[in-house]
Amino acid sequence: MDQSAREEQLRAEAEQHGVSPAAIQDAVEVIAAVQQRDRDDYRANFGGELTLDQWFEGYGTHGFNQLLTYAANKSGLGDDGPDVLRRVLTAAALAEQGAPKTDH
């Protein structure tokens, strides 16, 4: 899936969940910036590339939940923002992988 298709998928999922596609995009950009910072730090300190699996493992469930909360707050998604952000990102990721959606 190319970048424009990913963005369209995120927009569609945001609308389906009743949230602003722009707010979801803002939250995604916050997460992407954190990931880029971490990749740059890893490269500088350890050499090589930080994989997505290593990145998730390094954050753990609690750390990733905090990141979702931070991104949701920065993008104005409100009190339900972290949960909505997780649902939208999960649905978009499943769609990209061709997996069936699940209701949460």
N, C-alpha and C positions, 0 to 999 in steps of 0.2 A: 504494500500500500504506500503510495507516495504521500508527500507532505500535504498537498492540497486535499487529498482524500481523507487523511487523518483529521485535518482541521474541519472538514465537512462532517465527519463522523462525530467529532466532539460537539459541534454546533447542534446536530440533530439530537444527540443524547441530552444535551443541556436543555433544549426546548422540550423534549419528552418528559424531563424531570421538573419542568417549570422554573428553570433558572436562566439567567441571562447568559447567552453564549459568550459575551464579552467578559463577564466575570469569571467564567470557567477558563477562558483563554488567559486572562490575567493570572489566575491561580497556577495554571500549567507553566506559564513563563517564570513564576516564582520558583516552582519546583525544579524546572530546567536550569535556572541560574544557580540554585544550590547544588544540583548534581554537577554542573560544569565546574563550580568552585572546588568541589570534592575531587573531581577527576584531575584538575590541575594540581591540587595539593598532593594527591597520590603520586602523580607523575614526578613532581619535584622531589618528594621525600623517599619514594620507593623505586622509581623508574617503572617503565611499563604502563599498561593501561588498566584502569579500574573497570571491571565488568559490571554490568547491571546487577547480576546476582551478588557480587561482592558488595556493591553499594547498598542493596536492600539488606543484606546480612549485617553489614556494619551498623545500620540504623536500628535494626530490630523492629518488632511490632510497635513498641512504645515510641521509639524515636520517629518512626514513619507517621504514626498518629499525630505526634507533635508537629511534624512538618506539614501534614494536611491541615491542621488547625491554624498554623501560621499562614499558610498560603490562602486558606479560606478567609481569614481575617484581613489579610492584606488586599484581597480582591473584593471585599464587601459582601461576602456570601451569607453573613448573619450567623445566628446561633446554630442552625442546622447545617451550616456550610461544610464542615468536615465530612459529615455523613453523605451529603449530597455530592460533594466532590469525589468521594470514594466510589459512590454508585455510578456516577458519570464516567469516571476514568476506567472503572472495571468493565462497564458495558462497552465502552469504546475499544478497550484492549481485547475483549472477547470477540467483538465484531471483526477486529483486525486479524485475529487468529482464525476466524471462521467458526468459532465455537458458538453453540446456542447460548442465548441470554438466560440469565437466572433472575428471578425476582427476589429482592431482599426486603 
